[in-house]
Amino acid sequence: EQLPLETLFVDETQDFTQAELALFVRVCADKNAMFFSGDTAQTIAAGVGFRFEDLKSIFQAEKERQGLAQGSQAVVVPAVRQLKV
């Protein structure tokens, strides 16, 4: 029996590719119970030009994909919040 992944917390988000982030979004049962954090000035992965706005587009694509499925929970495209010091 598979247990659903209900909530997901991801740190160092800037070090994941868009494909990896899309996989996280796809496997989490509750798309609105996900939390991503990171620092775009600290990326360690060469060639990964991450922006949090890109993550919003992944949620938008998932929202559109699920809009076609009957009985799925509505996906909310998250706001991006930045800590400025």
N, C-alpha and C positions, 0 to 999 in steps of 0.2 A: 504494500500500500504506500502510495506517495503522499507525503505531507506537504501541503502548499507552503511556499515561502511568503509569509504575510507582510513582513516589514524588512527593510534593508537599509543599512547605514554604510556609506562608502566614504572613506577618507583618501586623501591624495588623488582625488578624481582627475587632476590634470595629467596623471601618468598613464591613464587608460586611453586606448584608441576609441573612436566613435563606435566601432563594431562591438567592442567589449562593453561599452556603456549601454548600447542598444540591447545586448544580451541580458544585462542586469534588469533593464526595464521590462523586457519580454518575460522573464521567469518569475518576477515578483507578482504575486496574486493581486495585491492591493497597490496599484500604481501610485496612489495618493499617500502611501505610507513609506515613502522612500526619502532618504536624506543624503545629499551629496555635499561634501566639503572639500576644499583644496585651496592651493595657492598657485595661481598661474605664473608667478615669478619664480617658482621652485621646480619646474619640470625637470625630470631626470631622463626622460625617454627622448632620444634623438628623433627628430622628424615628427613629433607629435605637437602640432600647433593648436593647443586646446584653448577654447573660450567657453565660458559657461552658457553663452547664448546658443552654442552648438547643442548643448544638452537640452535646451528648450525645444529645439527642432526635433530631437529624438522623441520627446514626449508628444509633440504635435503629430508626428507620424503615427505614433501608437494610438493616439486619440482617434485619428482618422481610420486606422485599421480596425479598432474596436467598434467604431461607429457602424461598421458593417455587420458586426456580430450581434445576435439577439441576446438580451439578458445580461450583457456585460456592464460592469460598473463604469460610470463616466470617468474618464481620465481628465484631470485638471492640469493644464500646462502651468508649471510652477513659475513664480516670480524669482528673479535673481537678485540676491541681496549681497552687498559687498561691505566688508568691514574696512573702514578707512581710519588709519591712525596718523 
